[in-house]
């Protein structure tokens, strides 16, 4: 065993104390650094999760947002401005009536279901008071379906009327009128297939709805 005097013991004690403090400081620094990194990582993960959640919620909202597709319907009868009206899909007959300028004073609205949802390419009639209607659907719904109603005469129908037929838009309606102006009245409904843009598929939709008489 070493024999040390008092001064040597003091020096060794100081050195041991310094070494111990240095080691403690090093350990504390590493622990603090690791803790800070953990906090930063947690905050980043938390922020990413929140951002991801917001994005997901936003996507779901946009996905469920209803579409605003436009459709065209034909309204006739006791209305101020009869004709083809463009409305949003899901609109009701009352919306179409308002866009047509409203009903005339002699309109019989008690025979009309104004809450009826209108359909694309549909034809709807507002009856007059005392008017006799051949279609039962008029008295119940105030609207006609194509089945059973008077057929459209493609030799006399105007552009707006032709536009109400399924598969016939404004451009084809114009071509039908141009064809009969250049070639004379249609001699048969099959002759309609001679009009540019009207093929067998379109004709199949029309053949029960049109006439040349």
Backbone as numpy.savetxt, mean C-alpha at the origin, in Angstrom:
# Nx Ny Nz CAx CAy CAz Cx Cy Cz
73.33 -17.32 59.51 72.48 -16.14 59.51 73.36 -14.90 59.51
72.95 -13.92 58.64 73.75 -12.70 58.52 73.61 -11.85 59.76
74.71 -11.27 60.19 74.72 -10.33 61.31 74.73 -8.92 60.74
73.63 -8.22 60.85 73.51 -6.87 60.28 73.39 -5.86 61.40
73.99 -4.72 61.12 73.84 -3.66 62.12 72.52 -2.96 61.90
72.25 -2.00 62.71 70.96 -1.30 62.68 70.74 -0.58 61.37
71.77 0.07 60.85 71.62 0.84 59.59 71.32 -0.07 58.40
72.00 -1.19 58.36 71.76 -2.13 57.26 70.34 -2.68 57.29
69.86 -2.95 58.54 68.48 -3.43 58.67 67.48 -2.39 58.17
67.75 -1.13 58.46 66.86 -0.05 58.02 66.82 0.05 56.49
68.00 -0.10 55.88 68.08 -0.02 54.42 67.28 -1.17 53.79
67.48 -2.37 54.33 66.75 -3.52 53.79 65.24 -3.36 53.97
64.82 -2.79 55.10 63.39 -2.57 55.35 62.79 -1.59 54.34
63.55 -0.55 54.04 63.08 0.46 53.06 62.94 -0.16 51.67
63.98 -0.98 51.30 63.94 -1.62 49.99 62.75 -2.56 49.88
62.52 -3.35 50.94 61.39 -4.29 50.94 60.07 -3.56 50.84
59.98 -2.44 51.54 58.74 -1.64 51.50 58.47 -1.09 50.10
59.54 -0.57 49.46 59.41 -0.01 48.10 58.97 -1.09 47.11
59.61 -2.27 47.22 59.24 -3.37 46.32 57.79 -3.79 46.51
57.36 -3.84 47.76 55.99 -4.24 48.06 54.99 -3.23 47.50
55.31 -1.94 47.65 54.41 -0.90 47.13 54.34 -0.91 45.60
55.50 -1.18 44.98 55.55 -1.23 43.52 54.69 -2.38 42.98
54.84 -3.54 43.64 54.06 -4.70 43.21 52.56 -4.44 43.37
52.18 -3.82 44.48 50.77 -3.53 44.74 50.22 -2.56 43.69
51.03 -1.54 43.35 50.60 -0.55 42.36 50.39 -1.20 41.00
51.31 -2.11 40.63 51.22 -2.79 39.33 49.95 -3.63 39.24
49.66 -4.37 40.30 48.46 -5.22 40.33 47.20 -4.37 40.26
47.16 -3.29 41.00 46.00 -2.39 41.03 45.75 -1.76 39.66
46.85 -1.38 38.98 46.73 -0.76 37.66 46.12 -1.72 36.66
46.59 -3.01 36.66 46.06 -4.01 35.74 44.58 -4.26 35.99
44.23 -4.33 37.28 42.83 -4.58 37.64 41.95 -3.43 37.18
42.40 -2.19 37.34 41.64 -1.01 36.96 41.46 -0.94 35.43
42.56 -1.31 34.72 42.50 -1.30 33.25 41.50 -2.32 32.74
41.53 -3.53 33.31 40.60 -4.57 32.90 39.17 -4.17 33.18
38.97 -3.51 34.33 37.63 -3.08 34.70 37.09 -2.03 33.74
37.99 -1.10 33.33 37.58 -0.04 32.39 37.20 -0.64 31.05
38.01 -1.65 30.61 37.73 -2.29 29.33 36.38 -2.99 29.38
36.10 -3.64 30.55 34.83 -4.34 30.68 33.67 -3.37 30.59
33.82 -2.19 31.22 32.77 -1.19 31.19 32.54 -0.70 29.77
33.68 -0.45 29.05 33.57 0.05 27.68 32.89 -0.97 26.78
33.30 -2.25 26.92 32.72 -3.30 26.11 31.23 -3.45 26.40
30.88 -3.38 27.69 29.48 -3.50 28.08 28.65 -2.38 27.48
29.22 -1.16 27.54 28.51 -0.01 26.99 28.33 -0.16 25.49
29.38 -0.66 24.80 29.29 -0.83 23.35 28.23 -1.87 23.00
28.28 -3.00 23.75 27.30 -4.05 23.49 25.89 -3.55 23.76
25.76 -2.79 24.84 24.46 -2.26 25.21 23.95 -1.31 24.14
24.88 -0.45 23.65 24.50 0.50 22.60 24.11 -0.20 21.33
24.86 -1.27 20.98 24.53 -2.03 19.77 23.17 -2.70 19.91
22.92 -3.23 21.09 21.64 -3.90 21.31 20.49 -2.92 21.18
20.67 -1.70 21.74 19.61 -0.69 21.66 19.39 -0.27 20.23
20.53 -0.04 19.52 20.42 0.37 18.11 19.74 -0.72 17.30
20.15 -1.97 17.56 19.55 -3.09 16.84 18.07 -3.19 17.13
17.70 -2.95 18.39 16.29 -3.00 18.78 15.49 -1.93 18.08
16.07 -0.71 18.00 15.37 0.38 17.31 15.19 0.06 15.84
16.25 -0.48 15.23 16.19 -0.80 13.81 15.13 -1.86 13.57
15.11 -2.86 14.46 14.13 -3.93 14.31 12.72 -3.41 14.45
12.51 -2.53 15.44 11.18 -1.98 15.65 10.76 -1.13 14.47
11.73 -0.35 13.96 11.42 0.49 12.81 11.05 -0.35 11.60
11.78 -1.43 11.38 11.52 -2.31 10.24 10.14 -2.93 10.35
9.79 -3.37 11.55 8.49 -3.98 11.74 7.38 -2.98 11.46
7.57 -1.74 11.89 6.56 -0.71 11.68 6.36 -0.44 10.20
7.49 -0.32 9.47 7.40 -0.05 8.04 6.76 -1.21 7.30
7.07 -2.43 7.78 6.54 -3.62 7.12 5.03 -3.70 7.26
4.52 -3.25 8.44 3.08 -3.34 8.69 2.32 -2.15 8.13
3.03 -1.15 7.64 2.37 0.05 7.13 1.53 -0.30 5.91
0.23 0.07 5.91 -0.63 -0.30 4.78 -0.22 0.41 3.51
-0.47 -0.26 2.39 -0.14 0.34 1.11 -1.20 1.36 0.73
-0.86 2.24 -0.21 -1.80 3.25 -0.68 -1.98 3.08 -2.18
-2.30 1.87 -2.62 -2.49 1.59 -4.04 -3.75 2.28 -4.55
-3.66 2.84 -5.74 -4.78 3.54 -6.35 -5.61 2.59 -7.20
-6.92 2.77 -7.17 -7.81 2.01 -8.03 -8.75 2.98 -8.74
-9.41 2.50 -9.78 -10.36 3.34 -10.52 -11.74 2.68 -10.52
-12.76 3.51 -10.28 -14.13 3.03 -10.30 -14.97 3.99 -11.15
-16.10 3.50 -11.60 -16.99 4.28 -12.47 -18.29 4.53 -11.71
-18.60 5.80 -11.47 -19.83 6.14 -10.76 -20.76 6.90 -11.71
-22.01 6.50 -11.73 -23.00 7.11 -12.64 -24.29 7.36 -11.87
-25.27 7.91 -12.57 -26.57 8.14 -11.95 -26.71 9.55 -11.43
-27.38 9.68 -10.29 -27.71 10.98 -9.72 -26.53 11.56 -8.93
-25.43 11.81 -9.63 -24.26 12.45 -9.02 -23.91 13.69 -9.85
-23.23 14.63 -9.23 -22.94 15.89 -9.90 -21.96 15.72 -11.06
-20.90 14.91 -10.83 -19.91 14.71 -11.89 -19.68 13.21 -12.10
-20.57 12.55 -12.85 -20.38 11.11 -13.11 -19.13 10.87 -13.94
-18.53 9.71 -13.75 -17.35 9.36 -14.53 -16.42 8.45 -13.76
-15.22 8.28 -14.28 -14.22 7.43 -13.66 -13.50 8.22 -12.56
-13.46 7.67 -11.37 -12.86 8.32 -10.20 -11.71 7.46 -9.70
-10.59 8.10 -9.39 -9.44 7.39 -8.82 -9.44 7.58 -7.31
-9.41 6.48 -6.57 -9.40 6.52 -5.11 -8.38 5.52 -4.58
-8.11 5.58 -3.28 -7.21 4.61 -2.66 -7.94 3.29 -2.44
-7.20 2.22 -2.56 -7.78 0.90 -2.31 -8.33 0.84 -0.89
-9.52 0.28 -0.74 -10.16 0.22 0.58 -11.15 1.35 0.80
-11.26 2.27 -0.17 -12.22 3.37 -0.05 -13.65 2.83 -0.14
-14.59 3.62 0.36 -15.99 3.22 0.34 -16.78 4.08 -0.65
-18.00 3.66 -0.93 -18.80 4.34 -1.93 -19.02 5.81 -1.56
-19.13 6.11 -0.29 -19.33 7.50 0.12 -18.14 8.38 -0.25
-16.92 7.79 -0.21 -15.72 8.53 -0.61 -15.76 8.85 -2.10
-16.18 7.87 -2.90 -16.29 8.07 -4.35 -17.35 9.12 -4.66
-18.47 9.05 -3.95 -19.57 9.99 -4.16 -19.12 11.43 -3.87
-18.35 11.61 -2.81 -17.85 12.95 -2.48 -16.92 13.48 -3.56
-16.04 12.60 -4.08 -15.12 13.02 -5.14 -15.85 13.31 -6.44
-17.05 12.73 -6.60 -17.85 12.98 -7.80 -18.73 14.21 -7.63
-18.49 14.98 -6.59 -19.23 16.23 -6.38 -20.46 16.09 -5.52
-20.72 14.87 -5.03 -21.88 14.65 -4.18 -23.11 14.25 -4.98
-24.15 13.87 -4.25 -25.39 13.42 -4.89 -26.26 14.60 -5.29
-27.07 14.41 -6.34 -28.03 15.42 -6.75 -29.22 15.42 -5.80
-30.05 16.46 -5.89 -31.18 16.58 -4.97 -32.19 15.45 -5.14
-32.27 14.90 -6.34 -33.25 13.83 -6.58 -32.66 12.43 -6.40
-31.47 12.35 -5.80 -30.86 11.04 -5.56 -31.59 10.31 -4.44
-31.79 9.03 -4.62 -32.46 8.20 -3.61 -31.39 7.44 -2.83
-30.83 8.09 -1.84 -29.71 7.50 -1.08 -30.16 6.41 -0.12
-31.47 6.29 0.11 -31.96 5.23 0.99 -31.84 3.85 0.33
-31.63 3.85 -0.97 -31.45 2.58 -1.67 -29.97 2.31 -1.96
-29.11 3.06 -1.31 -27.67 2.95 -1.59 -26.93 2.62 -0.30
-26.06 1.65 -0.37 -25.20 1.33 0.77 -23.90 2.12 0.64
-23.86 3.30 1.24 -22.69 4.17 1.10 -21.47 3.63 1.83
-21.67 2.62 2.70 -20.54 2.03 3.42 -19.87 0.93 2.61
-20.39 0.63 1.43 -19.84 -0.43 0.60 -18.42 -0.12 0.17
-17.50 -1.08 0.31 -16.13 -0.92 -0.18 -16.13 -1.11 -1.69
-15.55 -0.14 -2.40 -15.53 -0.21 -3.85 -14.37 -1.06 -4.33
-14.54 -1.64 -5.51 -13.53 -2.52 -6.09 -12.96 -1.89 -7.36
-11.71 -2.22 -7.65 -11.07 -1.72 -8.86 -11.87 -2.17 -10.10
-12.09 -1.25 -11.01 -12.83 -1.48 -12.25 -14.32 -1.69 -12.01
-14.80 -1.37 -10.81 -16.22 -1.53 -10.50 -17.05 -0.37 -11.03
-18.33 -0.64 -11.30 -19.28 0.38 -11.76 -20.37 0.53 -10.71
-20.64 1.76 -10.29 -21.58 2.02 -9.20 -22.58 3.10 -9.64
-23.85 2.84 -9.37 -24.90 3.78 -9.79 -25.68 4.29 -8.60
-25.87 5.62 -8.56 -26.71 6.25 -7.55 -28.09 6.46 -8.18
-29.11 5.75 -7.72 -30.44 5.85 -8.36 -31.14 7.15 -8.00
-32.07 7.56 -8.86 -32.91 8.73 -8.62 -34.20 8.29 -7.93
-34.82 9.21 -7.25 -36.08 8.91 -6.58 -37.12 8.47 -7.61
-37.74 7.33 -7.38 -38.76 6.82 -8.29 -38.22 6.08 -9.49
-36.90 6.03 -9.63 -36.31 5.35 -10.79 -36.44 3.84 -10.64
-36.91 3.20 -11.68 -37.01 1.75 -11.69 -35.71 1.16 -12.19
-35.18 0.23 -11.43 -33.90 -0.39 -11.78 -34.09 -1.86 -12.05
-33.48 -2.30 -13.14 -33.61 -3.72 -13.50 -32.74 -4.61 -12.65
-31.69 -4.03 -12.08 -30.75 -4.84 -11.29 -31.15 -4.84 -9.81
-31.40 -6.01 -9.22 -31.73 -6.07 -7.79 -30.64 -5.47 -6.92
-29.39 -5.59 -7.36 -28.28 -5.10 -6.54 -28.34 -3.59 -6.35
-29.02 -2.89 -7.29 -29.14 -1.44 -7.15 -29.91 -1.08 -5.88
-31.00 -1.78 -5.65 -31.86 -1.42 -4.53 -31.25 -1.81 -3.19
-30.32 -2.77 -3.22 -29.71 -3.23 -1.97 -28.39 -2.50 -1.71
-27.57 -2.44 -2.76 -26.22 -1.90 -2.59 -26.00 -0.55 -3.25
-26.85 -0.24 -4.22 -26.59 0.97 -4.99 -25.40 0.79 -5.90
-25.08 -0.45 -6.22 -23.92 -0.73 -7.07 -24.21 -1.93 -7.93
-23.62 -1.96 -9.11 -23.82 -3.09 -9.99 -22.58 -3.94 -10.04
-22.78 -5.20 -10.38 -21.66 -6.05 -10.75 -21.76 -6.18 -12.27
-20.71 -6.69 -12.90 -20.78 -6.83 -14.34 -21.75 -7.92 -14.76
-21.90 -8.95 -13.93 -22.76 -10.05 -14.30 -24.22 -9.62 -14.27
-24.92 -9.81 -15.37 -26.34 -9.54 -15.42 -26.70 -8.12 -15.81
-25.77 -7.19 -15.77 -26.13 -5.83 -16.10 -26.04 -5.62 -17.61
-26.54 -4.51 -18.07 -26.53 -4.22 -19.49 -25.11 -4.20 -20.02
-24.91 -4.85 -21.14 -23.57 -4.94 -21.71 -23.14 -3.61 -22.32
-21.82 -3.42 -22.38 -21.27 -2.19 -22.95 -21.18 -2.35 -24.47
-21.78 -1.41 -25.17 -21.73 -1.43 -26.63 -20.42 -0.78 -27.08
-19.52 -1.59 -27.61 -18.20 -1.06 -27.97 -18.24 -0.19 -29.23
-19.40 -0.11 -29.88 -19.54 0.77 -31.04 -20.00 2.17 -30.65
-20.58 2.30 -29.47 -21.11 3.61 -29.06 -20.53 4.12 -27.74
-19.89 3.25 -26.96 -19.37 3.65 -25.65 -18.26 4.69 -25.78
-18.27 5.65 -24.85 -17.20 6.66 -24.85 -15.98 6.11 -24.11
-14.94 6.92 -24.07 -13.67 6.47 -23.47 -13.83 6.13 -21.99
-14.60 6.95 -21.26 -14.77 6.70 -19.82 -15.48 5.39 -19.56
-16.48 5.06 -20.38 -17.21 3.81 -20.20 -16.34 2.61 -20.54
-15.60 2.71 -21.64 -14.69 1.62 -22.03 -13.62 1.39 -20.97
-13.19 2.46 -20.33 -12.13 2.38 -19.31 -12.58 1.57 -18.09
-13.90 1.43 -17.89 -14.39 0.68 -16.74 -14.34 -0.83 -16.95
-14.18 -1.26 -18.19 -14.13 -2.69 -18.47 -12.83 -3.30 -17.96
-12.86 -4.53 -17.46 -11.64 -5.18 -16.95 -10.60 -5.36 -18.04
-9.38 -4.99 -17.73 -8.28 -5.13 -18.69 -8.17 -4.00 -19.68
-9.09 -3.03 -19.60 -9.08 -1.89 -20.52 -8.77 -0.62 -19.72
-7.60 -0.06 -19.96 -7.25 1.20 -19.33 -7.48 2.35 -20.29
-7.06 3.55 -19.92 -7.26 4.72 -20.79 -6.64 4.57 -22.17
-5.44 3.99 -22.25 -4.76 3.88 -23.54 -5.49 2.91 -24.48
-5.95 1.77 -23.94 -6.67 0.81 -24.78 -8.04 1.35 -25.17
-8.66 2.10 -24.27 -9.95 2.70 -24.59 -9.81 3.67 -25.78
-8.74 4.43 -25.78 -8.48 5.34 -26.90 -8.26 4.57 -28.19
-7.53 3.45 -28.10 -7.25 2.66 -29.31 -8.52 2.02 -29.87
-9.46 1.65 -28.99 -10.73 1.09 -29.45 -11.51 2.14 -30.25
-11.56 3.36 -29.71 -12.28 4.44 -30.40 -11.59 4.78 -31.72
-10.26 4.83 -31.72 -9.52 5.12 -32.95 -9.76 4.03 -34.00
-9.83 2.78 -33.55 -10.05 1.67 -34.49 -11.40 1.79 -35.19
-12.45 2.06 -34.41 -13.78 2.13 -35.04 -13.94 3.40 -35.88
-13.19 4.46 -35.56 -13.22 5.66 -36.39 -12.56 5.40 -37.74
-11.51 4.58 -37.73 -10.77 4.29 -38.96 -11.38 3.16 -39.78
-12.02 2.19 -39.09 -12.51 1.00 -39.78 -14.03 0.85 -39.77
-14.71 1.78 -39.13 -16.16 1.67 -39.03 -16.55 0.85 -37.81
-17.85 0.70 -37.55 -18.32 -0.03 -36.37 -17.83 -1.48 -36.36
-17.65 -2.00 -35.16 -17.28 -3.41 -35.02 -18.44 -4.28 -35.52
-18.14 -5.27 -36.33 -19.17 -6.17 -36.84 -19.43 -7.33 -35.88
-18.47 -7.62 -35.03 -18.63 -8.66 -34.02 -17.72 -8.32 -32.85
-18.02 -8.91 -31.71 -17.18 -8.63 -30.54 -15.79 -9.22 -30.73
-15.67 -10.30 -31.51 -14.36 -10.92 -31.76 -13.42 -9.97 -32.50
-13.99 -9.03 -33.24 -13.18 -8.07 -34.00 -12.38 -7.18 -33.05
-12.79 -7.11 -31.81 -12.08 -6.29 -30.83 -10.63 -6.75 -30.68
-10.36 -8.03 -30.97 -9.00 -8.55 -30.85 -8.06 -7.96 -31.90
-8.64 -7.27 -32.89 -7.80 -6.59 -33.89 -7.20 -5.30 -33.36
-7.72 -4.83 -32.24 -7.19 -3.60 -31.63 -5.87 -3.91 -30.96
-4.90 -3.07 -31.21 -3.57 -3.26 -30.62 -3.63 -3.33 -29.09
-3.02 -4.37 -28.53 -2.97 -4.51 -27.08 -4.05 -5.39 -26.50
-5.02 -5.79 -27.32 -6.10 -6.65 -26.84 -5.92 -8.04 -27.43
-5.44 -8.94 -26.60 -5.21 -10.30 -27.03 -6.30 -11.24 -26.55
-6.05 -12.52 -26.72 -7.03 -13.53 -26.35 -7.36 -13.49 -24.86
-6.33 -13.26 -24.03 -6.54 -13.25 -22.57 -7.46 -12.12 -22.16
-7.22 -10.92 -22.70 -8.07 -9.77 -22.38 -9.48 -9.98 -22.91
-9.55 -10.53 -24.13 -10.87 -10.75 -24.73 -11.71 -11.71 -23.90
-11.09 -12.72 -23.31 -11.83 -13.68 -22.47 -12.49 -12.99 -21.29
-11.85 -11.93 -20.78 -12.43 -11.17 -19.67 -13.60 -10.30 -20.13
-13.61 -9.96 -21.42 -14.56 -8.97 -21.94 -15.76 -9.57 -22.65
-15.62 -10.76 -23.19 -16.62 -11.27 -24.14 -18.04 -11.34 -23.59
-18.19 -11.53 -22.29 -19.54 -11.60 -21.69 -20.03 -10.23 -21.24
-19.22 -9.21 -21.40 -19.56 -7.88 -20.90 -19.82 -6.87 -22.00
-19.55 -7.27 -23.25 -19.64 -6.31 -24.35 -20.59 -6.80 -25.44
-21.02 -5.85 -26.27 -21.87 -6.17 -27.40 -21.59 -5.18 -28.51
-22.05 -5.49 -29.73 -21.90 -4.55 -30.86 -23.28 -4.07 -31.32
-24.35 -4.48 -30.63 -25.72 -4.10 -31.03 -26.20 -2.88 -30.27
